[in-house]
């Protein structure tokens, strides 16, 4: 995507939690974006944001949406609030990027799509890892046909996700907790983006293996595409093996990480005496918190690599492809070669998400990760849950193709 227009989009952020700290570098470093407002419930986060960006701040999302100087918003509120806030943003004529998952039900997705269509605004569903530059390059190679047609994909991720500090609703699947709404959407979105978008069916197993964290922490899933291609997805969040060991100890955001951190999240969590303590630990990692991510705004990394979401391998007729920290490895009839992919603007880089909204609003280009795309990804996530519960294959009916 190109962003050649000189127009500046004034952005507001709704929700200054941990997700916002990851998106902030891309908003700050985008040459055609200006941050002018934020809404959150935490006074310390708002005060820091006001000082750092000379911005207006609000305790209420609707007050921010009423600000006529705001062109677009980044919505990073709790999952159960996404539908309400996207619909509200549309009502006030604000273009929007919404964090994954788009919503918690397909009915909410439909309501969001209808509101966006009525208002004539643009919505990008920000499953950010399908925007990772190596994933975009793999999609380009697959579409170009130089290795033949897409046949199969495997993606694995093992993390400490379930033992990072959580608010109570983040451990309640019905409220969007666990990996099915927080992590699996990235996996589904990547494989749909590379594989053409249209998944035919899902067969899955999920695991709730720790009664003190009563939500899904693992899954193993088989997907079949309408053209007969297949994908397998594995995620394990129980803080034992770390799959970054297999990516050269490059973390999800593209940052080098220590090799001796296994079990660290569990040990840190033991400091929390109750759910309120744990929620406070979670708040500390958000914007303005005492443990805010080091790379939140303006940080410079000595080493920079592409973000990733685990170990991924894509198979075509005549070769395999694997995203790696500097680009893409290709394994074909002639051996192994590397395709370098340029780095982005920020650390971590999620600028392609912002580019997609900017190009839609300013250059009138179609949104590819739109509401219908986000709904199709959610449908597959919900099918994983249903398949595991009913122990059978689930046929999907709301899939859409990848837009090119």
C-alpha positions as a Markdown table, in Angstrom:
| # | Residue | x | y | z |
|---|---|---|---|---|
| 1 | Unk | 0.0 | 0.0 | 0.0 |
| 2 | Unk | 1.2 | 3.5 | -0.7 |
| 3 | Unk | 0.4 | 6.6 | 1.3 |
| 4 | Unk | 1.3 | 9.4 | -1.1 |
| 5 | Unk | -1.4 | 11.9 | -0.1 |
| 6 | Unk | -0.2 | 14.8 | 2.2 |
| 7 | Unk | -3.4 | 14.9 | 4.2 |
| 8 | Unk | -3.0 | 14.3 | 8.0 |
| 9 | Unk | -5.5 | 12.1 | 9.8 |
| 10 | Unk | -6.2 | 13.2 | 13.4 |
| 11 | Unk | -6.4 | 10.1 | 15.5 |
| 12 | Unk | -7.9 | 9.3 | 18.9 |
| 13 | Unk | -7.3 | 6.2 | 21.0 |
| 14 | Unk | -10.0 | 4.5 | 23.0 |
| 15 | Unk | -8.5 | 2.3 | 25.6 |
| 16 | Unk | -4.9 | 2.9 | 26.8 |
| 17 | Unk | -4.1 | -0.7 | 27.9 |
| 18 | Unk | -1.4 | -3.1 | 26.8 |
| 19 | Unk | -2.6 | -3.3 | 23.2 |
| 20 | Unk | -2.3 | 0.4 | 22.9 |
| 21 | Unk | 1.3 | 0.4 | 24.0 |
| 22 | Unk | 2.0 | -1.9 | 21.0 |
| 23 | Unk | 0.2 | 0.2 | 18.5 |
| 24 | Unk | 1.5 | 3.6 | 19.7 |
| 25 | Unk | 4.9 | 3.4 | 18.0 |
| 26 | Unk | 3.2 | 2.8 | 14.6 |
| 27 | Unk | 0.8 | 5.7 | 15.1 |
| 28 | Unk | 3.5 | 8.0 | 16.4 |
| 29 | Unk | 5.9 | 7.2 | 13.6 |
| 30 | Unk | 3.3 | 7.4 | 10.8 |
| 31 | Unk | 4.0 | 10.5 | 8.7 |
| 32 | Unk | 0.3 | 11.2 | 8.0 |
| 33 | Unk | -1.1 | 10.6 | 11.4 |
| 34 | Unk | -1.4 | 12.9 | 14.4 |
| 35 | Unk | -2.5 | 11.8 | 17.8 |
| 36 | Unk | -4.8 | 14.4 | 19.4 |
| 37 | Unk | -7.0 | 12.6 | 21.9 |
| 38 | Unk | -7.4 | 9.5 | 24.1 |
| 39 | Unk | -10.1 | 8.0 | 26.4 |
| 40 | Unk | -9.5 | 5.7 | 29.3 |
| 41 | Unk | -10.7 | 5.1 | 32.8 |
| 42 | Unk | -7.2 | 5.4 | 34.4 |
| 43 | Unk | -6.3 | 9.0 | 35.5 |
| 44 | Unk | -2.6 | 8.2 | 35.4 |
| 45 | Unk | -2.7 | 7.0 | 31.8 |
| 46 | Unk | -4.7 | 10.1 | 30.7 |
| 47 | Unk | -2.4 | 12.5 | 32.5 |
| 48 | Unk | 0.7 | 10.9 | 30.9 |
| 49 | Unk | -1.0 | 10.9 | 27.4 |
| 50 | Unk | -2.0 | 14.6 | 27.8 |
| 51 | Unk | 1.6 | 15.6 | 28.6 |
| 52 | Unk | 3.3 | 13.4 | 26.1 |
| 53 | Unk | 1.1 | 14.3 | 23.1 |
| 54 | Unk | -0.3 | 17.7 | 24.1 |
| 55 | Unk | -3.7 | 15.9 | 23.6 |
| 56 | Unk | -7.2 | 16.2 | 25.0 |
| 57 | Unk | -8.2 | 13.3 | 27.2 |
| 58 | Unk | -11.6 | 11.9 | 28.3 |
| 59 | Unk | -12.9 | 9.4 | 30.8 |
| 60 | Unk | -15.8 | 8.5 | 28.5 |
| 61 | Unk | -15.5 | 7.1 | 25.0 |
| 62 | Unk | -18.6 | 8.9 | 23.7 |
| 63 | Unk | -17.1 | 12.2 | 24.7 |
| 64 | Unk | -14.1 | 11.5 | 22.5 |
| 65 | Unk | -16.3 | 10.4 | 19.6 |
| 66 | Unk | -18.0 | 13.8 | 19.8 |
| 67 | Unk | -14.8 | 15.6 | 19.2 |
| 68 | Unk | -15.2 | 17.1 | 15.7 |
| 69 | Unk | -11.5 | 17.4 | 15.1 |
| 70 | Unk | -11.0 | 13.6 | 15.2 |
| 71 | Unk | -11.0 | 11.8 | 11.9 |
| 72 | Unk | -10.3 | 8.3 | 13.0 |
| 73 | Unk | -10.0 | 6.2 | 16.1 |
| 74 | Unk | -8.1 | 3.2 | 17.3 |
| 75 | Unk | -10.4 | 1.1 | 19.5 |
| 76 | Unk | -8.5 | -1.1 | 22.0 |
| 77 | Unk | -11.1 | -1.5 | 24.8 |
| 78 | Unk | -12.0 | -4.9 | 26.3 |
| 79 | Unk | -13.3 | -7.4 | 23.8 |
| 80 | Unk | -16.9 | -7.2 | 25.0 |
| 81 | Unk | -16.9 | -3.5 | 24.3 |
| 82 | Unk | -15.7 | -3.6 | 20.7 |
| 83 | Unk | -19.2 | -3.8 | 19.1 |
| 84 | Unk | -20.6 | -0.9 | 21.2 |
| 85 | Unk | -17.6 | 1.3 | 20.5 |
| 86 | Unk | -17.4 | 0.6 | 16.7 |
| 87 | Unk | -21.1 | 1.3 | 16.3 |
| 88 | Unk | -20.8 | 4.5 | 18.4 |
| 89 | Unk | -17.7 | 5.6 | 16.4 |
| 90 | Unk | -19.7 | 5.1 | 13.2 |
| 91 | Unk | -22.7 | 7.0 | 14.6 |
| 92 | Unk | -20.3 | 10.0 | 15.0 |
| 93 | Unk | -18.7 | 9.6 | 11.6 |
| 94 | Unk | -15.3 | 8.3 | 12.8 |
| 95 | Unk | -13.3 | 5.9 | 10.7 |
| 96 | Unk | -11.9 | 3.1 | 12.9 |
| 97 | Unk | -9.3 | 0.4 | 13.5 |
| 98 | Unk | -10.6 | -2.1 | 16.0 |
| 99 | Unk | -8.4 | -4.6 | 17.9 |
| 100 | Unk | -9.0 | -8.3 | 17.5 |
| 101 | Unk | -11.3 | -10.0 | 17.9 |
| 102 | Unk | -13.8 | -7.9 | 16.0 |
| 103 | Unk | -16.5 | -8.9 | 18.5 |
| 104 | Unk | -17.6 | -11.9 | 20.5 |
| 105 | Unk | -20.6 | -13.0 | 18.4 |
| 106 | Unk | -21.5 | -13.1 | 14.7 |
| 107 | Unk | -24.6 | -11.1 | 15.5 |
| 108 | Unk | -22.5 | -8.3 | 16.9 |
| 109 | Unk | -20.3 | -8.4 | 13.8 |
| 110 | Unk | -23.4 | -8.0 | 11.7 |
| 111 | Unk | -24.5 | -5.0 | 13.7 |
| 112 | Unk | -21.1 | -3.4 | 13.4 |
| 113 | Unk | -21.0 | -4.0 | 9.6 |
| 114 | Unk | -24.5 | -2.5 | 9.2 |
| 115 | Unk | -23.5 | 0.6 | 11.3 |
| 116 | Unk | -20.3 | 1.1 | 9.2 |
| 117 | Unk | -22.3 | 0.7 | 5.9 |
| 118 | Unk | -25.0 | 3.2 | 7.1 |
| 119 | Unk | -22.4 | 5.8 | 8.1 |
| 120 | Unk | -20.2 | 5.4 | 5.1 |
| 121 | Unk | -17.1 | 5.2 | 7.2 |
| 122 | Unk | -14.1 | 2.8 | 6.9 |
| 123 | Unk | -13.4 | 0.0 | 9.4 |
| 124 | Unk | -10.2 | -2.0 | 9.6 |
| 125 | Unk | -10.1 | -5.1 | 11.8 |
| 126 | Unk | -6.6 | -5.1 | 13.1 |
| 127 | Unk | -5.4 | -8.7 | 13.3 |
| 128 | Unk | -1.9 | -7.3 | 13.1 |
| 129 | Unk | 0.1 | -10.4 | 12.3 |
| 130 | Unk | -1.5 | -10.9 | 8.9 |
| 131 | Unk | 0.1 | -7.5 | 8.2 |
| 132 | Unk | 3.6 | -8.6 | 9.2 |
| 133 | Unk | 5.9 | -7.9 | 6.3 |
| 134 | Unk | 7.1 | -11.5 | 5.9 |
| 135 | Unk | 3.5 | -12.7 | 5.8 |
| 136 | Unk | 2.6 | -10.2 | 3.2 |
| 137 | Unk | 5.6 | -11.3 | 1.1 |
| 138 | Unk | 4.6 | -14.9 | 1.4 |
| 139 | Unk | 1.1 | -14.0 | 0.2 |
| 140 | Unk | 2.6 | -12.2 | -2.7 |
| 141 | Unk | 4.8 | -15.2 | -3.6 |
| 142 | Unk | 1.8 | -17.6 | -3.3 |
| 143 | Unk | -0.4 | -15.4 | -5.5 |
| 144 | Unk | 2.4 | -15.0 | -8.0 |
| 145 | Unk | 2.4 | -18.7 | -8.6 |
| 146 | Unk | 6.2 | -19.1 | -8.9 |
| 147 | Unk | 6.0 | -22.1 | -6.5 |
| 148 | Unk | 2.7 | -23.4 | -7.9 |
| 149 | Unk | -0.5 | -23.4 | -5.9 |
| 150 | Unk | -1.0 | -23.3 | -2.2 |
| 151 | Unk | -1.4 | -26.7 | -0.6 |
| 152 | Unk | -0.8 | -26.7 | 3.1 |
| 153 | Unk | 0.2 | -24.5 | 6.1 |
| 154 | Unk | 1.3 | -25.2 | 9.7 |
| 155 | Unk | 1.7 | -22.7 | 12.5 |
| 156 | Unk | 2.8 | -23.3 | 16.1 |
| 157 | Unk | 3.0 | -21.0 | 19.0 |
| 158 | Unk | 4.0 | -21.8 | 22.7 |
| 159 | Unk | 4.0 | -18.9 | 25.2 |
| 160 | Unk | 3.3 | -17.8 | 28.7 |
| 161 | Unk | 0.1 | -16.0 | 27.7 |
| 162 | Unk | -2.2 | -17.6 | 30.3 |
| 163 | Unk | 0.1 | -16.6 | 33.2 |
| 164 | Unk | 0.5 | -12.9 | 32.4 |
| 165 | Unk | -1.5 | -10.8 | 34.8 |
| 166 | Unk | -5.2 | -10.7 | 33.8 |
| 167 | Unk | -8.4 | -9.0 | 34.7 |
| 168 | Unk | -11.2 | -11.4 | 35.8 |
| 169 | Unk | -13.0 | -11.3 | 32.5 |
| 170 | Unk | -9.8 | -12.3 | 30.7 |
| 171 | Unk | -10.1 | -15.7 | 32.3 |
| 172 | Unk | -13.8 | -16.1 | 31.4 |
| 173 | Unk | -14.4 | -17.4 | 27.9 |
| 174 | Unk | -17.9 | -16.0 | 27.8 |
| 175 | Unk | -16.5 | -12.5 | 28.2 |
| 176 | Unk | -13.8 | -13.0 | 25.6 |
| 177 | Unk | -11.1 | -14.6 | 27.8 |
| 178 | Unk | -8.5 | -17.2 | 27.0 |
| 179 | Unk | -6.7 | -17.9 | 23.8 |
| 180 | Unk | -9.7 | -18.4 | 21.5 |
| 181 | Unk | -10.4 | -14.7 | 21.4 |
| 182 | Unk | -7.0 | -13.3 | 22.2 |
| 183 | Unk | -4.4 | -15.3 | 20.3 |
| 184 | Unk | -6.1 | -17.8 | 17.9 |
| 185 | Unk | -7.6 | -14.9 | 15.8 |
| 186 | Unk | -4.0 | -14.0 | 14.8 |
| 187 | Unk | -3.4 | -17.6 | 13.6 |
| 188 | Unk | -6.7 | -17.9 | 11.8 |
| 189 | Unk | -6.2 | -14.5 | 10.1 |
| 190 | Unk | -2.7 | -15.4 | 8.9 |
| 191 | Unk | -3.7 | -18.7 | 7.4 |
| 192 | Unk | -6.8 | -17.2 | 5.8 |
| 193 | Unk | -4.8 | -14.3 | 4.4 |
| 194 | Unk | -2.2 | -16.6 | 2.8 |
| 195 | Unk | -4.6 | -19.4 | 1.8 |
| 196 | Unk | -7.2 | -17.2 | 0.1 |
| 197 | Unk | -9.6 | -16.6 | 2.9 |
| 198 | Unk | -12.3 | -19.3 | 2.4 |
| 199 | Unk | -12.1 | -22.0 | 5.0 |
| 200 | Unk | -14.6 | -24.8 | 4.4 |
| 201 | Unk | -14.5 | -26.7 | 7.8 |
| 202 | Unk | -12.9 | -26.9 | 11.2 |
| 203 | Unk | -12.0 | -29.8 | 13.5 |
| 204 | Unk | -10.4 | -29.0 | 16.8 |
| 205 | Unk | -9.4 | -30.0 | 20.3 |
| 206 | Unk | -9.1 | -27.3 | 23.1 |
| 207 | Unk | -7.6 | -27.6 | 26.5 |
| 208 | Unk | -8.5 | -26.1 | 29.9 |
| 209 | Unk | -5.7 | -27.6 | 31.9 |
| 210 | Unk | -5.4 | -25.3 | 35.0 |
| 211 | Unk | -8.5 | -24.9 | 37.2 |
| 212 | Unk | -7.1 | -21.7 | 38.6 |
| 213 | Unk | -7.2 | -20.2 | 35.1 |
| 214 | Unk | -10.6 | -21.6 | 33.9 |
| 215 | Unk | -10.5 | -20.7 | 30.2 |
| 216 | Unk | -9.0 | -22.3 | 27.1 |
| 217 | Unk | -5.2 | -22.2 | 27.2 |
| 218 | Unk | -4.4 | -24.6 | 24.3 |
| 219 | Unk | -5.8 | -25.9 | 21.0 |
| 220 | Unk | -4.9 | -28.2 | 18.1 |
| 221 | Unk | -6.9 | -27.5 | 15.0 |
| 222 | Unk | -7.2 | -28.8 | 11.5 |
| 223 | Unk | -8.7 | -26.5 | 8.8 |
| 224 | Unk | -9.7 | -27.4 | 5.3 |
| 225 | Unk | -10.1 | -24.7 | 2.6 |
| 226 | Unk | -12.8 | -24.8 | -0.1 |
| 227 | Unk | -10.2 | -25.7 | -2.7 |
| 228 | Unk | -8.9 | -28.7 | -0.7 |
| 229 | Unk | -5.8 | -27.1 | 0.8 |
| 230 | Unk | -5.3 | -27.7 | 4.5 |
| 231 | Unk | -3.8 | -26.0 | 7.6 |
| 232 | Unk | -2.9 | -27.1 | 11.1 |
| 233 | Unk | -2.8 | -24.7 | 14.0 |
| 234 | Unk | -1.4 | -25.3 | 17.5 |
| 235 | Unk | -1.3 | -22.8 | 20.5 |
| 236 | Unk | -0.2 | -23.6 | 24.0 |
| 237 | Unk | -0.2 | -20.8 | 26.6 |
| 238 | Unk | 0.9 | -22.7 | 29.7 |
| 239 | Unk | 4.3 | -21.2 | 30.2 |
| 240 | Unk | 6.5 | -24.2 | 29.7 |
| 241 | Unk | 8.1 | -24.5 | 26.3 |
| 242 | Unk | 8.7 | -21.2 | 24.5 |
| 243 | Unk | 8.5 | -21.5 | 20.7 |
| 244 | Unk | 10.7 | -18.4 | 20.3 |
| 245 | Unk | 13.5 | -20.8 | 20.9 |
| 246 | Unk | 12.8 | -21.9 | 17.3 |
| 247 | Unk | 12.8 | -18.4 | 16.0 |
| 248 | Unk | 16.3 | -17.5 | 17.2 |
| 249 | Unk | 15.0 | -16.0 | 20.4 |
| 250 | Unk | 13.3 | -13.1 | 18.5 |
| 251 | Unk | 10.1 | -12.1 | 20.3 |
| 252 | Unk | 6.6 | -11.5 | 18.9 |
| 253 | Unk | 7.3 | -7.8 | 18.4 |
| 254 | Unk | 10.6 | -8.4 | 16.6 |
| 255 | Unk | 12.7 | -7.8 | 19.7 |
| 256 | Unk | 15.6 | -9.9 | 20.9 |
| 257 | Unk | 14.7 | -11.7 | 24.1 |
| 258 | Unk | 16.4 | -13.4 | 27.0 |
| 259 | Unk | 16.7 | -17.2 | 26.8 |
| 260 | Unk | 16.2 | -17.9 | 30.5 |
| 261 | Unk | 12.6 | -16.7 | 31.0 |
| 262 | Unk | 10.7 | -20.0 | 31.1 |
| 263 | Unk | 8.5 | -20.0 | 34.2 |
| 264 | Unk | 9.1 | -16.3 | 34.9 |
| 265 | Unk | 5.5 | -15.4 | 34.3 |
| 266 | Unk | 4.2 | -18.0 | 36.7 |
| 267 | Unk | 6.7 | -16.8 | 39.4 |
| 268 | Unk | 5.7 | -13.2 | 38.9 |
| 269 | Unk | 2.0 | -14.0 | 39.1 |
| 270 | Unk | 2.5 | -15.7 | 42.5 |
| 271 | Unk | 3.0 | -12.1 | 44.0 |
| 272 | Unk | -0.8 | -11.5 | 43.4 |
| 273 | Unk | -2.8 | -12.5 | 46.5 |
| 274 | Unk | -6.2 | -12.1 | 44.8 |
| 275 | Unk | -7.9 | -11.1 | 41.6 |
| 276 | Unk | -7.7 | -7.4 | 42.5 |
| 277 | Unk | -4.0 | -7.6 | 42.9 |
| 278 | Unk | -3.7 | -9.4 | 39.6 |
| 279 | Unk | -5.8 | -6.7 | 37.8 |
| 280 | Unk | -3.5 | -4.1 | 39.3 |
| 281 | Unk | -0.5 | -5.9 | 37.9 |
| 282 | Unk | -2.2 | -6.0 | 34.5 |
| 283 | Unk | -2.9 | -2.2 | 34.7 |
| 284 | Unk | 0.7 | -1.6 | 35.4 |
| 285 | Unk | 1.7 | -3.0 | 32.0 |
| 286 | Unk | -0.6 | -0.6 | 30.1 |
| 287 | Unk | 0.2 | 3.0 | 29.0 |
| 288 | Unk | 1.3 | 5.1 | 32.0 |
| 289 | Unk | 1.7 | 2.0 | 34.2 |
| 290 | Unk | 4.9 | 1.4 | 36.1 |
| 291 | Unk | 5.7 | -1.6 | 33.9 |
| 292 | Unk | 4.7 | -0.1 | 30.6 |
| 293 | Unk | 6.4 | -1.8 | 27.7 |
| 294 | Unk | 9.8 | -0.3 | 27.1 |
| 295 | Unk | 9.2 | 0.1 | 23.3 |
| 296 | Unk | 6.0 | 2.0 | 23.7 |
| 297 | Unk | 6.9 | 5.4 | 22.2 |
| 298 | Unk | 10.1 | 6.6 | 20.7 |
| 299 | Unk | 12.3 | 3.7 | 21.8 |
| 300 | Unk | 15.2 | 2.6 | 19.7 |
| 301 | Unk | 16.3 | -1.0 | 19.5 |
| 302 | Unk | 19.9 | -1.9 | 18.9 |
| 303 | Unk | 18.7 | -4.8 | 16.8 |
| 304 | Unk | 15.5 | -4.8 | 14.8 |
| 305 | Unk | 13.7 | -7.7 | 13.3 |
| 306 | Unk | 10.3 | -8.4 | 11.9 |
| 307 | Unk | 7.4 | -9.3 | 14.2 |
| 308 | Unk | 6.1 | -12.9 | 14.0 |
| 309 | Unk | 3.5 | -15.2 | 15.6 |
| 310 | Unk | 5.3 | -18.4 | 16.1 |
| 311 | Unk | 6.8 | -21.0 | 13.8 |
| 312 | Unk | 5.0 | -21.0 | 10.4 |
| 313 | Unk | 5.6 | -23.1 | 7.3 |
| 314 | Unk | 3.7 | -22.8 | 4.0 |
| 315 | Unk | 3.8 | -25.5 | 1.4 |
| 316 | Unk | 3.1 | -25.1 | -2.3 |
| 317 | Unk | 3.4 | -27.5 | -5.3 |
| 318 | Unk | 7.1 | -26.7 | -5.8 |
| 319 | Unk | 8.5 | -25.4 | -2.5 |
| 320 | Unk | 8.0 | -24.4 | 1.0 |
| 321 | Unk | 8.1 | -20.9 | 2.6 |
| 322 | Unk | 9.0 | -19.8 | 6.1 |
| 323 | Unk | 8.8 | -16.3 | 7.6 |
| 324 | Unk | 12.0 | -15.4 | 9.4 |
| 325 | Unk | 13.4 | -12.4 | 11.3 |
| 326 | Unk | 14.8 | -10.6 | 8.2 |
| 327 | Unk | 12.4 | -11.8 | 5.5 |
| 328 | Unk | 11.3 | -15.1 | 4.0 |
| 329 | Unk | 13.1 | -18.4 | 3.5 |
| 330 | Unk | 12.2 | -20.4 | 0.3 |
| 331 | Unk | 13.0 | -24.1 | 0.1 |
| 332 | Unk | 12.5 | -25.3 | -3.5 |
| 333 | Unk | 14.0 | -27.6 | -6.1 |
| 334 | Unk | 17.2 | -25.6 | -6.2 |
| 335 | Unk | 17.8 | -25.6 | -2.4 |
| 336 | Unk | 17.3 | -22.8 | 0.2 |
| 337 | Unk | 17.3 | -19.1 | -0.4 |
| 338 | Unk | 16.4 | -16.0 | 1.5 |
| 339 | Unk | 14.2 | -13.1 | 0.3 |
| 340 | Unk | 15.0 | -10.0 | 2.4 |
| 341 | Unk | 12.0 | -7.9 | 3.4 |
| 342 | Unk | 12.6 | -4.2 | 4.4 |
| 343 | Unk | 11.9 | -3.2 | 8.0 |
| 344 | Unk | 9.1 | -0.9 | 8.9 |
| 345 | Unk | 9.0 | 2.5 | 10.5 |
| 346 | Unk | 8.7 | 1.6 | 14.2 |
| 347 | Unk | 9.5 | -0.9 | 16.9 |
| 348 | Unk | 7.3 | -2.9 | 17.0 |
| 349 | Unk | 5.9 | -2.1 | 13.5 |
| 350 | Unk | 2.2 | -2.3 | 12.9 |
| 351 | Unk | 2.2 | 0.6 | 10.4 |
| 352 | Unk | 0.6 | -1.5 | 7.7 |
| 353 | Unk | -2.6 | -1.6 | 9.7 |
| 354 | Unk | -2.7 | 2.2 | 9.8 |
| 355 | Unk | -1.7 | 2.4 | 6.1 |
| 356 | Unk | -4.8 | 0.3 | 5.2 |
| 357 | Unk | -7.2 | 2.7 | 7.0 |
| 358 | Unk | -5.4 | 5.8 | 5.7 |
| 359 | Unk | -5.4 | 4.6 | 2.1 |
| 360 | Unk | -9.1 | 3.8 | 2.4 |
| 361 | Unk | -10.1 | 7.1 | 3.9 |
| 362 | Unk | -7.8 | 9.4 | 1.9 |
| 363 | Unk | -7.1 | 7.5 | -1.3 |
| 364 | Unk | -10.5 | 5.7 | -1.6 |
| 365 | Unk | -8.9 | 2.3 | -1.8 |
| 366 | Unk | -10.9 | -0.8 | -0.6 |
| 367 | Unk | -10.4 | -2.1 | 2.9 |
| 368 | Unk | -9.3 | -5.7 | 2.7 |
| 369 | Unk | -9.4 | -6.4 | 6.4 |
| 370 | Unk | -12.9 | -5.1 | 6.7 |
| 371 | Unk | -15.8 | -6.1 | 8.8 |
| 372 | Unk | -16.8 | -9.0 | 6.7 |
| 373 | Unk | -13.3 | -10.3 | 6.8 |
| 374 | Unk | -13.2 | -9.9 | 10.5 |
| 375 | Unk | -16.5 | -11.7 | 10.9 |
| 376 | Unk | -15.2 | -14.7 | 8.8 |
| 377 | Unk | -12.1 | -14.9 | 11.1 |
| 378 | Unk | -14.4 | -14.9 | 14.2 |
| 379 | Unk | -16.6 | -17.5 | 12.7 |
| 380 | Unk | -13.6 | -19.9 | 12.5 |
| 381 | Unk | -12.6 | -19.1 | 16.1 |
| 382 | Unk | -16.1 | -19.9 | 17.3 |
| 383 | Unk | -16.1 | -23.1 | 15.2 |
| 384 | Unk | -12.9 | -24.2 | 17.1 |
| 385 | Unk | -14.8 | -23.8 | 20.4 |
| 386 | Unk | -17.9 | -25.6 | 19.0 |
| 387 | Unk | -15.9 | -28.4 | 17.4 |
| 388 | Unk | -14.0 | -29.1 | 20.6 |
| 389 | Unk | -17.2 | -29.1 | 22.6 |
| 390 | Unk | -19.1 | -31.4 | 20.2 |
| 391 | Unk | -16.1 | -33.4 | 19.0 |
| 392 | Unk | -17.0 | -33.1 | 15.3 |
| 393 | Unk | -16.2 | -31.2 | 12.2 |
| 394 | Unk | -17.9 | -27.8 | 11.8 |
| 395 | Unk | -18.8 | -26.5 | 8.4 |
| 396 | Unk | -18.5 | -22.7 | 7.9 |
| 397 | Unk | -20.9 | -20.5 | 6.0 |
| 398 | Unk | -19.7 | -16.9 | 6.4 |
| 399 | Unk | -16.3 | -17.0 | 4.7 |
| 400 | Unk | -15.0 | -14.4 | 2.2 |
| 401 | Unk | -12.1 | -14.4 | -0.1 |
| 402 | Unk | -8.9 | -12.5 | 0.4 |
| 403 | Unk | -9.2 | -9.2 | -1.4 |
| 404 | Unk | -6.4 | -8.2 | -3.7 |
